[in-house]
Amino acid sequence: MGIVLGGMTEVCSGMLPIIDGHNDTLTRIFSEDGGGVSAFLNGDDGHLDLPKARAGGFAAGFFAIYIPSKIKNPADEPARSEGGAWTFTPPSIDHEWAASETARLLDCLDELLSAAPESLGLCTTVDDVRASINGERLGIIQHIEGCEMISPDLRELPGLYERGLRSLGPVWSRPNVFGTGIRFGWPSSSDVGPGLTAAGKNLIVACNKLGIMIDLSHLNRAGFMDVADISSKPLVATHCGCHALCQSARNLDDEQLRIIAESNGLIGCNFFTGDLRGDGRFDTDMPMSRMAEHIEHIVTVCGIDHVALGSDFDGAAMCDDLGDASGLPKLIDLLRDRGWSEHDLTRLAYGNWMRVLDATWN
């Protein structure tokens, strides 16, 4: 295919365009010590930037707005003891801080888009995403991970939609006014804590009406079931693994996988080594075949129409064999070597995402 990036067409023979379900690149490049617009356009040492996207066939992705705590604290980040047990609960963050940081990141995103309009585009419609798949510009789908910047009465939601928001996860792995996030424990289960609050249930209904995709990643089991009961749209987990293969609390069990499939939704398979390795460790020396095993388990349980990719680039440890976004063709080639047809690889790479976005945004 021909991918138009940077005002020129690059012919990428045999390379499938990929829609990726989750990355934390905006948080990384626009942090205090991040490289900003230049880092993304020219490349740096992170997992995802424009040169790596070109090299890997990364056509479009869900770019998360995630708000860390105002005061840097080790307890804000995932950690496990030597035995894999969860060692602390991430602290909640206040609405005022989350709102101000969200406004800053949205302004930074506008600056990035304005700096390279020939190479980057904000995707707010299915046609926008389709254009990225066809090679016009790298597509940025705006996602919020943890809704602390939204008040219980949801008054900020319409304005965020107008700024381009098309996907959100009600919680990250900490509680807020909408629900309960799950810890990063291993071996562990997501079956802890209460489900969605009244405000959380109202959020789901409002997102259905506006055409904002709901992300089940980071919700505990009770919250997952609440969304499944309330939502009229396909269920989506943008970046999760399989609990049957790795007993991380962040992973979905087979019952949850089937519930998603029954809604005609999908699971974006996470690349985070800590949610893929059988021992739950973050070590990056994991073979890439382990990624394939999680993807294929989803296919076995759900069918080919309900699996996609959800890397967590710039937010988690990646296996050494993949490295970063430029390594995406290695994963596609591995699956091809394992007997995947081109038709099924196309569904995994972008086809299933397009179906779900068409059903959710329209």
Secondary structure, DSSP 8 states (H G I E B T S, - for coil): -EEEETTEEEE-TT---EEEEEE-HHHHHTSTTS-HHHHHHH--SSS--HHHHHHHTEEEEEEEE----SS--GGGS--B-TTS-B--------HHHHHHHHHHHHHHHHHHHHH-TTTEEE--SHHHHHHHHTTSSEEEEEEEES-TTS-TT-TTHHHHHHTTEEEEES--SS--SS--B----SS--S--S----HHHHHHHHHHHHHT-EEB-TTB-HHHHHHHHHH--S--EEEEE-BTTTS--TTSB-HHHHHHHHHTT-EEEE---GGGTSTT----S---THHHHHHHHHHHHHH-GGGEEE---BTTS---TTT-SGGGHHHHHHHHHHTT--HHHHHIIIIIHHHHHHHHHH-
